[in-house]
Amino acid sequence: MGNAKGSRRRFGAVRQYRSGRWTASYLGPDGQEFRAPETFDTKKDAEVWLSQIEADLTRGNWQDPDAGAVNFKEYALQWVDERGLSATTDELYRRLLRLHLLPTFEGLDLDEITAPRVRTWRTERLSSTGATTVAKSYRLLKAIMETAVDDELIRRNPCRIRGAGKESSAERQIATVAQVDALADALGPRWRLMVFLGAYGPMRPEEQAELRRRDVDLDEMTIRVRMAAPELTTGRRAPGDTKSEAGKRVVVLPAFLRTDLRRHLDWYAERGPDGLLFVGEKGKPFRRSTFGRKWCRARGLVGMPDGFRFYDLRHTGHTLATRSGATLKDTMVRAGQSSEKAALIYQHSDLERQQEVASGLDELVRSAREKAVEKPSGADLVRDA
């Protein structure tokens, strides 16, 4: 459709169609002509639009209007590929994309994902999905779109909902010393040490899965955590680095574990310095799925709540270590946790201090066991039964 009249300006041009509406165009930095994506009611409206474009060019804020015409699915999958993620994080991100982001956004270009669309998506997900999963999905979407901003594909991140990426989980339960003992007994001698290392290490299950004979120093009562072997939802083990650099550490164990540690090395650990510390009855590496069934049975025998996870033994260890006199930094070093914020707040904790913590933990547990002998607890009664 042709124009009835037009006028040249110092920047850009405006023209009027025979319909009476106005359009505007301008030359970009590369000399390419760009036309307004919509028509205007008046010439003044078209000129105002051009003035805004000129201001963006002057301030260096101009963006190619076609830059955001990149499919979200393609960009998001490439984003994951380029991150160099651990196997477990890669699996998590792809699952969040597949189940919670792509069903809504896969057919859209990056510049079509607006703040209102993000708010609507979040509201709909919260009505059918747990708040924690929605928070994880929102954080992933925000990170992807922030990279798109850095790549100058979009001007502003549409994920602007205050607090939407924060997770609020219920306070985790902790076990008593008697309950930890009862769980260890219920699981049996092969897995007894794993319970104790989870509580008094406190080591992550994926760290225990990759422990080797050479990592254990029975004389010094230490275990060196070098690697981790998380199990993916496919059942595949993914040996690799620990969760963070802080995860690579030497854990000083309390002295009361010496007998359990020696017996485990003699009876169950694979032979040779590279032999796995924990293997199943058939000599296979530790598997989360198989152990999970044993854990559920043991938890039921002891009378622990269904929501008490093996991972909660770490929380138990944190609490008991603190009660034994450890500082927050001590427990952070012991558990292999890292945080920039925590590093500014917590105090220094070296190997000598870790030995003091282990000694205090040893005294606390021995005292609790002595009291349990004097007056049997409910957990003891379950164990005796």
C-alpha positions as CSV (number, residue, x, y, z in Angstrom):
1,M,0.0,0.0,0.0
2,G,1.5,3.3,-1.1
3,N,1.8,6.5,0.9
4,A,0.0,9.7,0.2
5,K,2.7,12.0,1.5
6,G,5.9,11.8,3.5
7,S,8.5,14.1,5.0
8,R,12.2,13.8,5.6
9,R,13.7,14.6,9.0
10,R,17.1,15.1,10.4
11,F,16.7,11.5,11.8
12,G,14.5,9.0,10.1
13,A,11.4,9.5,8.0
14,V,7.7,9.5,8.6
15,R,5.1,8.7,5.9
16,Q,1.3,8.7,5.8
17,Y,-0.6,5.9,4.2
18,R,-3.7,6.4,2.1
19,S,-5.6,5.0,5.1
20,G,-4.6,8.1,7.1
21,R,-2.3,6.2,9.4
22,W,1.4,7.0,9.8
23,T,4.6,4.9,9.6
24,A,8.2,5.7,10.5
25,S,11.6,4.3,9.4
26,Y,15.2,4.9,10.1
27,L,18.7,3.7,9.2
28,G,20.5,1.6,11.9
29,P,24.2,1.8,12.7
30,D,25.0,-0.7,9.9
31,G,23.0,1.3,7.3
32,Q,20.1,-1.2,7.3
33,E,16.6,0.3,7.2
34,F,14.3,-0.5,10.0
35,R,10.6,0.3,10.0
36,A,8.3,0.7,13.0
37,P,6.6,-2.5,14.0
38,E,3.2,-0.8,14.0
39,T,1.5,2.2,12.5
40,F,0.5,5.4,14.3
41,D,-2.7,7.5,14.6
42,T,-0.9,10.8,14.0
43,K,2.3,12.2,12.6
44,K,3.3,13.4,16.0
45,D,3.1,9.8,17.4
46,A,5.4,8.6,14.7
47,E,7.9,11.4,15.3
48,V,7.9,10.7,19.1
49,W,8.7,7.0,18.3
50,L,11.6,8.1,16.1
51,S,12.8,10.5,18.9
52,Q,13.0,7.6,21.3
53,I,14.9,5.5,18.8
54,E,17.3,8.4,18.2
55,A,17.9,8.8,22.0
56,D,18.6,5.0,22.3
57,L,21.2,5.3,19.5
58,T,22.8,8.3,21.1
59,R,23.0,6.6,24.6
60,G,24.3,3.4,23.1
61,N,21.1,1.6,24.2
62,W,19.8,0.8,20.8
63,Q,19.1,-2.9,20.0
64,D,18.4,-4.6,16.8
65,P,14.7,-5.2,16.8
66,D,15.2,-8.5,15.1
67,A,17.9,-9.7,17.6
68,G,15.3,-11.3,20.0
69,A,13.8,-13.4,17.2
70,V,15.5,-16.5,18.6
71,N,13.5,-19.5,19.6
72,F,13.5,-20.0,23.4
73,K,13.8,-23.8,23.3
74,E,16.9,-23.7,21.0
75,Y,18.5,-21.0,23.1
76,A,17.8,-22.7,26.4
77,L,19.1,-26.0,25.4
78,Q,22.3,-24.4,24.0
79,W,22.6,-22.5,27.2
80,V,22.6,-25.7,29.2
81,D,25.1,-27.3,26.8
82,E,27.5,-24.4,27.2
83,R,27.5,-24.3,31.0
84,G,29.9,-27.2,31.7
85,L,27.6,-28.4,34.4
86,S,28.0,-31.4,36.7
87,A,26.0,-34.5,35.7
88,T,23.4,-34.0,38.4
89,T,22.9,-30.3,37.7
90,D,22.7,-30.9,34.0
91,E,20.0,-33.5,34.6
92,L,18.1,-31.2,36.9
93,Y,18.1,-28.3,34.4
94,R,16.9,-30.4,31.5
95,R,14.2,-31.9,33.7
96,L,13.0,-28.5,34.8
97,L,13.0,-27.3,31.1
98,R,11.2,-30.4,29.9
99,L,8.5,-30.5,32.5
100,H,8.0,-26.9,33.6
101,L,9.4,-24.3,31.1
102,L,9.2,-25.7,27.6
103,P,5.5,-26.6,27.7
104,T,4.8,-22.8,28.0
105,F,7.7,-21.1,26.3
106,E,9.1,-23.5,23.6
107,G,7.1,-22.0,20.8
108,L,8.1,-18.4,21.7
109,D,11.0,-16.2,20.6
110,L,13.1,-14.6,23.4
111,D,11.5,-11.2,22.8
112,E,8.0,-12.6,23.1
113,I,8.6,-13.7,26.7
114,T,7.3,-10.7,28.5
115,A,6.9,-10.0,32.2
116,P,3.1,-10.6,32.1
117,R,3.7,-14.0,30.5
118,V,6.2,-14.9,33.2
119,R,3.8,-13.9,35.9
120,T,1.0,-15.9,34.3
121,W,3.2,-19.0,33.9
122,R,4.3,-18.8,37.5
123,T,0.7,-18.5,38.8
124,E,-0.4,-21.5,36.7
125,R,2.6,-23.6,37.9
126,L,2.0,-22.9,41.5
127,S,-1.6,-24.2,41.2
128,S,-0.3,-27.6,40.1
129,T,3.3,-28.0,41.2
130,G,5.2,-27.6,44.5
131,A,6.5,-24.2,45.4
132,T,10.1,-25.4,45.7
133,T,10.0,-26.8,42.1
134,V,8.5,-23.6,40.8
135,A,11.2,-21.6,42.5
136,K,13.9,-23.7,40.9
137,S,12.3,-23.4,37.5
138,Y,11.9,-19.6,37.9
139,R,15.6,-19.3,38.8
140,L,16.6,-21.3,35.7
141,L,14.3,-19.1,33.5
142,K,15.8,-16.0,35.0
143,A,19.3,-17.1,34.5
144,I,18.7,-18.1,30.8
145,M,17.0,-14.7,30.1
146,E,19.8,-12.8,31.9
147,T,22.3,-14.4,29.5
148,A,20.0,-13.3,26.6
149,V,20.4,-9.7,28.0
150,D,24.1,-10.1,28.1
151,D,24.1,-11.4,24.5
152,E,22.1,-8.3,23.6
153,L,19.2,-10.4,22.2
154,I,16.7,-8.7,24.6
155,R,16.9,-5.4,26.4
156,R,15.6,-6.3,29.8
157,N,15.0,-9.6,31.7
158,P,11.3,-10.3,32.0
159,C,11.8,-12.2,35.2
160,R,11.2,-9.4,37.7
161,I,9.0,-11.0,40.4
162,R,10.4,-10.2,43.8
163,G,11.2,-13.3,45.8
164,A,10.0,-15.7,43.2
165,G,13.3,-17.7,43.1
166,K,13.5,-18.2,46.9
167,E,12.8,-21.6,48.4
168,S,11.2,-22.0,51.8
169,S,11.4,-25.6,53.1
170,A,10.2,-26.9,56.3
171,E,12.7,-27.3,59.2
172,R,14.4,-30.6,58.8
173,Q,14.2,-33.1,61.6
174,I,17.2,-34.3,63.5
175,A,17.8,-37.7,65.2
176,T,19.0,-38.4,68.7
177,V,22.2,-40.4,69.3
178,A,20.0,-43.3,70.3
179,Q,18.0,-43.1,67.0
180,V,21.2,-42.9,64.9
181,D,22.4,-46.1,66.7
182,A,19.1,-47.8,66.2
183,L,19.1,-46.9,62.4
184,A,22.6,-48.3,62.1
185,D,21.6,-51.5,63.8
186,A,18.4,-51.9,61.8
187,L,20.4,-51.5,58.5
188,G,22.8,-54.2,59.5
189,P,26.6,-54.4,59.8
190,R,27.3,-53.8,56.1
191,W,25.7,-50.4,56.1
192,R,26.2,-49.5,59.8
193,L,29.3,-47.3,59.1
194,M,27.5,-45.4,56.3
195,V,24.9,-44.2,58.8
196,F,27.6,-43.1,61.3
197,L,29.6,-41.3,58.6
198,G,26.4,-39.6,57.4
199,A,25.7,-38.4,61.0
200,Y,29.1,-37.8,62.5
201,G,31.1,-37.1,59.3
202,P,28.8,-35.6,58.2
203,M,29.3,-36.9,54.6
204,R,26.9,-36.7,51.7
205,P,25.8,-40.1,50.3
206,E,27.3,-39.4,47.0
207,E,30.7,-38.7,48.7
208,Q,30.5,-42.0,50.6
209,A,29.7,-43.8,47.4
210,E,33.1,-42.9,46.0
211,L,35.3,-43.4,49.1
212,R,38.3,-45.8,48.7
213,R,40.5,-47.7,51.1
214,R,43.3,-45.3,50.5
215,D,41.1,-42.4,51.7
216,V,41.0,-44.0,55.2
217,D,43.7,-43.5,57.9
218,L,42.7,-45.7,60.8
219,D,45.6,-44.5,63.0
220,E,44.7,-40.9,62.7
221,M,40.9,-41.6,62.4
222,T,40.5,-39.5,59.3
223,I,38.8,-40.0,56.0
224,R,39.8,-37.9,52.9
225,V,36.9,-36.9,50.6
226,R,38.3,-36.5,47.1
227,M,35.4,-37.2,44.8
228,A,31.7,-37.9,44.6
229,A,29.6,-40.4,42.6
230,P,26.0,-39.2,42.5
231,E,23.4,-41.6,40.9
232,L,21.3,-40.1,38.2
233,T,17.6,-40.9,37.8
234,T,18.5,-43.2,35.0
235,G,20.5,-45.3,37.5
236,R,23.9,-44.4,36.0
237,R,26.6,-43.5,38.5
238,A,28.4,-40.2,37.6
239,P,31.8,-40.1,39.4
240,G,33.3,-36.7,39.4
241,D,34.2,-33.7,41.6
242,T,32.6,-33.0,44.9
243,K,29.7,-30.5,45.0
244,S,32.2,-27.7,45.5
245,E,35.9,-27.3,46.2
246,A,35.1,-27.2,49.9
247,G,33.8,-30.7,49.6
248,K,37.4,-31.9,49.1
249,R,38.4,-32.2,52.7
250,V,39.8,-34.4,55.5
251,V,37.2,-35.4,58.0
252,V,38.5,-36.2,61.5
253,L,36.2,-38.9,63.0
254,P,35.3,-39.2,66.7
255,A,37.3,-42.0,68.4
256,F,34.2,-44.1,69.2
257,L,34.0,-45.0,65.5
258,R,37.4,-46.8,65.5
259,T,35.9,-50.3,66.0
260,D,33.2,-49.8,63.4
261,L,35.7,-48.4,60.9
262,R,38.2,-51.2,61.5
263,R,35.5,-53.9,61.2
264,H,34.2,-52.4,58.0
265,L,37.6,-52.4,56.4
266,D,38.2,-56.0,57.4
267,W,34.8,-57.3,56.5
268,Y,33.2,-55.3,53.7
269,A,35.5,-52.9,51.8
270,E,36.9,-54.0,48.5
271,R,40.5,-55.1,48.6
272,G,43.4,-53.0,47.3
273,P,44.0,-49.3,47.9
274,D,41.5,-48.3,45.2
275,G,38.9,-50.6,46.6
276,L,35.5,-49.0,47.2
277,L,34.7,-48.6,50.9
278,F,31.0,-49.4,50.4
279,V,29.8,-52.2,48.1
280,G,26.6,-54.2,48.1
281,E,26.1,-57.8,49.0
282,K,27.0,-58.9,45.5
283,G,30.2,-56.8,45.4
284,K,28.6,-54.1,43.2
285,P,29.1,-50.3,43.9
286,F,26.7,-48.6,46.2
287,R,23.3,-47.9,44.6
288,R,20.9,-45.3,45.8
289,S,17.8,-47.2,44.7
290,T,18.8,-50.4,46.5
291,F,19.9,-48.6,49.6
292,G,16.8,-46.5,49.6
293,R,14.6,-49.6,50.1
294,K,16.8,-50.7,53.0
295,W,16.6,-47.2,54.5
296,C,12.8,-47.1,54.4
297,R,12.6,-50.5,56.2
298,A,15.1,-49.4,58.9
299,R,13.3,-46.1,59.4
300,G,10.0,-48.0,59.9
301,L,11.6,-50.4,62.4
302,V,13.1,-47.5,64.4
303,G,9.8,-45.6,64.3
304,M,11.3,-42.5,62.6
305,P,8.9,-40.3,60.5
306,D,8.5,-41.1,56.9
307,G,9.9,-37.7,55.9
308,F,13.2,-38.4,57.6
309,R,15.8,-38.8,54.8
310,F,19.3,-40.3,55.0
311,Y,20.4,-36.8,54.0
312,D,18.9,-35.5,57.3
313,L,21.7,-37.3,59.1
314,R,23.9,-34.4,58.0
315,H,21.6,-32.0,59.7
316,T,21.9,-34.2,62.8
317,G,25.7,-34.1,62.6
318,H,25.7,-30.3,62.3
319,T,23.5,-29.9,65.4
320,L,25.5,-32.4,67.5
321,A,28.8,-30.9,66.5
322,T,27.6,-27.4,67.4
323,R,26.4,-28.7,70.8
324,S,29.9,-30.2,71.3
325,G,31.4,-26.7,71.0
326,A,32.0,-26.4,67.3
327,T,31.6,-22.9,65.7
328,L,29.5,-22.5,62.5
329,K,32.7,-22.3,60.5
330,D,33.9,-25.6,62.1
331,T,30.7,-27.3,61.0
332,M,30.9,-25.8,57.6
333,V,34.4,-27.1,57.0
334,R,33.5,-30.5,58.5
335,A,30.5,-30.9,56.2
336,G,32.3,-29.6,53.1
337,Q,30.1,-26.5,52.5
338,S,31.1,-23.3,50.8
339,S,29.5,-19.9,50.8
340,E,30.9,-16.5,50.1
341,K,28.5,-15.0,52.6
342,A,29.5,-17.5,55.2
343,A,33.2,-17.0,54.6
344,L,32.8,-13.4,55.6
345,I,31.1,-14.3,58.8
346,Y,32.5,-17.5,60.1
347,Q,35.8,-17.9,61.9
348,H,38.8,-19.8,60.9
349,S,38.8,-23.6,61.5
350,D,42.0,-25.7,60.8
351,L,42.8,-29.4,61.2
352,E,43.7,-29.0,64.9
353,R,40.3,-27.4,65.6
354,Q,38.6,-30.2,63.6
355,Q,40.3,-32.7,65.9
356,E,39.0,-30.8,68.9
357,V,35.5,-31.0,67.4
358,A,35.8,-34.7,66.9
359,S,36.9,-35.1,70.5
360,G,34.0,-33.2,71.8
361,L,31.6,-35.2,69.6
362,D,33.2,-38.4,70.9
363,E,32.6,-37.3,74.5
364,L,29.0,-36.2,73.8
365,V,28.0,-39.5,72.1
366,R,29.7,-41.7,74.7
367,S,27.8,-39.8,77.4
368,A,24.5,-40.2,75.6
369,R,25.1,-44.0,75.2
370,E,26.0,-44.4,78.9
371,K,22.7,-42.7,79.9
372,A,20.8,-44.9,77.4
373,V,22.3,-48.0,79.1
374,E,21.2,-46.7,82.5
375,K,17.7,-45.9,81.3
376,P,16.6,-47.6,78.1
377,S,14.9,-45.3,75.6
378,G,12.1,-46.1,73.1
379,A,14.6,-46.6,70.4
380,D,16.6,-49.0,72.6
381,L,13.5,-51.0,73.2
382,V,12.9,-51.3,69.4
383,R,16.5,-52.4,69.0
384,D,16.2,-55.0,71.7
385,A,13.0,-56.3,70.2
